[in-house]
């Protein structure tokens, strides 16, 4: 009897998980299917789930109107560059807070996290003026720096959590053997925290890839990533749903594939230290 109840409960949780997953994935699926519709089919009412007339015209027109590969290159440079810059700062900071804490460490962590609660538009004007004075508007380096800064609190928090799960005794033994600080971090700490660092890196790439507010306000053409590429299909003439969906599909496809192929590493890293 107990086994039957346990099996029924497992099936119920499995079905619930599939329902939630399908609800989350439905907007993405609808966008992809709309990309293969004509503009007339895209605004049909009631809407047709599958395209009545499948077409690749939207993808060809999107590429001819905007250079997709240039925007794709900008997105890769910005997301990977901001992630590397973020980790260079976050790893030493998280190490210090995890293994050399002070009575103010918790307050500093909470203060860093509180900066993520401030609306970005509240600091847009001063940051815009700073970027203008430094000639960093519409610049890949400028976008890389700003995205690294806005994601830095989350990255430090995640790495701090992972580092706290590493036994201090191992690092103390390393110090007793005469290892200097950088060897302790590079040869002992980082290899033990690889799952956590990998998941943090993947999450930061996703956050930087999807960032739209700063990329739309600090770029024009030269450094515009794929988020600006999508926004270009909202014009005074109206919304072209099929072409907008094609642009969105081309923009999300790389990050969807990255998430799909790295899901095992991502889940492993996010649960790092959860089971003793």
C-alpha positions in Angstrom: 0.0 0.0 0.0 2.7 2.4 1.0 4.6 1.6 -2.2 1.6 2.3 -4.3 1.1 5.7 -2.6 4.8 6.5 -3.1 4.5 5.6 -6.8 1.4 7.7 -7.3 3.0 10.6 -5.6 6.1 10.3 -7.8 3.9 10.2 -10.9 2.0 13.3 -9.7 5.2 15.3 -9.2 6.5 14.1 -12.6 3.3 15.3 -14.4 3.3 18.6 -12.5 6.9 19.2 -13.5 6.1 18.5 -17.2 3.1 20.9 -17.0 5.2 23.7 -15.5 8.0 23.1 -18.1 5.5 23.2 -21.0 4.0 26.4 -19.6 7.4 28.0 -19.4 8.5 26.8 -22.8 5.3 27.7 -24.7 6.1 31.3 -25.4 9.5 30.3 -26.9 7.8 27.6 -29.0 5.2 30.1 -30.2 7.9 32.6 -31.1 9.8 30.0 -33.1 6.6 28.8 -35.0 5.6 32.4 -35.7 9.0 33.0 -37.3 8.0 30.5 -40.0 4.7 32.3 -40.8 4.0 35.0 -43.3 3.1 38.5 -41.8 -0.6 37.8 -42.7 -0.6 34.4 -41.0 1.1 35.9 -37.9 -1.8 38.3 -37.2 -4.6 35.9 -37.9 -7.5 35.8 -35.4 -8.0 33.2 -34.0 -4.3 32.5 -34.4 -3.1 29.3 -36.0 -0.7 27.4 -33.8 1.2 25.8 -36.8 2.0 28.0 -39.8 -0.6 27.6 -42.5 2.2 28.4 -45.0 5.7 27.6 -43.9 8.3 30.1 -45.1 12.0 31.0 -44.5 11.5 34.5 -46.0 11.5 36.2 -42.6 15.0 34.8 -41.8 16.4 35.9 -45.1 14.9 39.4 -44.8 16.2 39.8 -41.3 19.7 38.9 -42.4 19.5 41.2 -45.4 18.2 44.1 -43.3 20.5 43.7 -40.4 23.9 42.0 -40.1 23.0 39.2 -37.7 26.6 37.9 -37.5 28.0 41.3 -36.4 25.4 41.5 -33.6 26.1 37.9 -32.7 29.8 38.6 -32.5 29.1 41.7 -30.3 27.0 39.6 -27.9 29.7 36.9 -27.6 32.4 39.5 -26.9 30.2 41.3 -24.3 28.9 38.3 -22.5 32.2 36.3 -22.4 34.3 39.4 -21.7 32.0 40.6 -18.8 32.0 37.1 -17.3 35.8 36.8 -17.4 36.2 40.3 -15.9 33.5 39.5 -13.3 35.3 36.3 -12.2 38.7 38.1 -11.9 37.2 40.3 -9.3 34.7 38.0 -7.7 37.0 35.0 -7.0 39.4 36.9 -4.7 36.5 38.8 -3.1 34.6 35.6 -2.4 37.7 33.8 -1.1 38.4 36.7 1.3 34.9 36.7 2.6 34.6 32.9 2.9 38.0 32.2 4.5 39.0 35.4 6.2 35.7 36.9 7.4 35.3 39.9 9.6 32.4 41.0 11.7 31.3 43.2 8.8 31.4 40.5 6.1 27.7 39.7 6.3 26.9 43.5 6.1 29.0 43.9 3.1 27.4 40.9 1.3 23.9 42.3 2.1 24.9 45.8 0.9 26.2 44.3 -2.4 23.0 42.4 -2.8 20.9 45.5 -2.1 22.4 47.3 -5.1 20.6 44.8 -7.3 17.3 46.0 -5.9 17.8 49.5 -7.2 16.0 50.3 -10.5 18.6 50.6 -13.3 16.9 53.7 -14.7 17.7 55.5 -11.4 21.4 55.6 -12.4 21.1 55.8 -16.1 21.7 59.5 -16.4 25.0 59.7 -14.4 26.4 56.5 -16.1 25.4 57.8 -19.5 27.3 61.1 -18.8 30.3 59.2 -17.4 30.4 57.0 -20.5 30.0 60.1 -22.8 32.9 61.9 -21.1 35.1 58.8 -21.4 34.1 58.1 -25.1 32.7 54.7 -24.1 29.2 55.1 -25.7 28.6 52.5 -28.4 31.8 50.8 -27.3 32.3 47.0 -26.7 34.7 47.7 -23.8 32.3 50.0 -22.1 29.4 47.6 -22.3 31.6 44.8 -21.1 32.6 46.8 -18.0 29.0 47.9 -17.1 27.6 44.4 -17.5 30.4 43.0 -15.3 29.6 45.6 -12.6 25.9 45.0 -12.5 26.3 41.2 -12.3 29.2 41.3 -9.8 27.1 41.1 -6.6 25.3 37.9 -7.8 28.5 36.3 -8.8 30.3 37.1 -5.5 27.3 35.8 -3.6 27.2 32.5 -5.6 31.0 32.0 -5.3 30.9 32.8 -1.6 28.3 30.1 -1.0 30.3 27.5 -3.0 33.6 28.4 -1.2 31.9 28.1 2.2 31.3 24.4 1.5 35.0 23.7 1.1 36.7 22.5 4.3 39.0 25.1 5.8 41.3 22.3 7.0 42.4 21.6 3.4 43.5 25.2 2.9 45.2 25.3 6.3 47.2 22.2 5.3 48.1 23.9 2.1 49.5 26.9 4.0 51.4 24.6 6.4 53.1 23.1 3.3 54.3 26.6 2.4 51.9 27.5 -0.4 51.7 31.2 -1.1 48.3 32.8 -1.5 48.0 32.6 -5.3 49.0 29.0 -5.3 46.4 28.3 -2.6 43.7 29.8 -4.8 44.9 28.5 -8.2 46.0 24.9 -7.3 43.6 24.1 -4.4 40.6 26.3 -4.2 39.6 26.6 -7.8 39.9 22.9 -8.7 37.7 22.0 -5.8 35.1 24.6 -6.7 35.0 23.9 -10.5 31.3 22.9 -10.5 30.3 26.0 -8.7 32.5 28.3 -10.8 31.3 26.7 -14.0 27.6 27.2 -13.1 28.3 30.8 -12.0 30.1 31.4 -15.3 27.2 30.0 -17.3 24.6 31.9 -15.4 26.6 35.2 -15.9 26.9 34.6 -19.6 23.1 34.1 -19.8 22.4 37.2 -17.8 24.8 39.3 -20.0 23.4 37.8 -23.2 19.8 38.7 -22.2 20.6 42.2 -20.9 18.6 44.7 -22.8 18.3 47.9 -20.7 21.9 48.9 -20.8 22.6 47.7 -24.3 19.7 49.7 -25.7 20.7 52.9 -23.9 24.5 52.8 -24.3 24.8 51.6 -27.9 23.7 52.7 -31.3 25.2 50.6 -34.1 28.8 49.6 -33.7 28.6 47.7 -30.4 24.9 46.7 -30.6 24.4 43.1 -29.5 21.5 40.8 -30.3 19.1 42.5 -27.9 19.4 45.7 -29.9 19.0 43.5 -33.1 15.6 42.4 -31.8 14.5 45.9 -30.8 15.2 47.2 -34.3 12.1 45.4 -35.5 9.8 47.6 -33.4 9.4 50.7 -35.5 7.0 53.7 -35.9 5.4 51.8 -38.8 4.2 49.1 -36.4 5.3 45.7 -35.2 6.1 43.1 -37.8 5.4 40.0 -35.8 6.8 37.4 -38.2 10.1 39.3 -38.7 10.3 40.1 -35.0 9.8 36.5 -34.2 12.5 35.5 -36.7 14.9 38.0 -35.1 14.1 36.7 -31.6 14.6 33.1 -32.7 18.0 33.9 -34.2 18.9 35.8 -31.0 17.9 33.1 -28.5 19.0 30.1 -30.4 22.7 30.2 -29.4 21.9 30.7 -25.7 19.3 27.9 -25.8 21.8 25.5 -27.3 24.4 26.5 -24.7 21.9 25.9 -21.9 20.8 22.6 -23.4 24.3 21.1 -23.8 25.5 22.4 -20.4 22.4 21.7 -18.3 24.1 18.8 -16.5 27.0 21.0 -15.4 24.7 23.9 -14.6 22.4 21.7 -12.3 25.5 20.1 -10.7 27.0 23.5 -10.0 23.7 25.0 -8.6 23.3 22.0 -6.2 27.1 22.0 -5.3 27.4 21.5 -1.6 23.6 20.9 -1.1 24.1 17.2 -0.2 26.7 16.3 2.3 
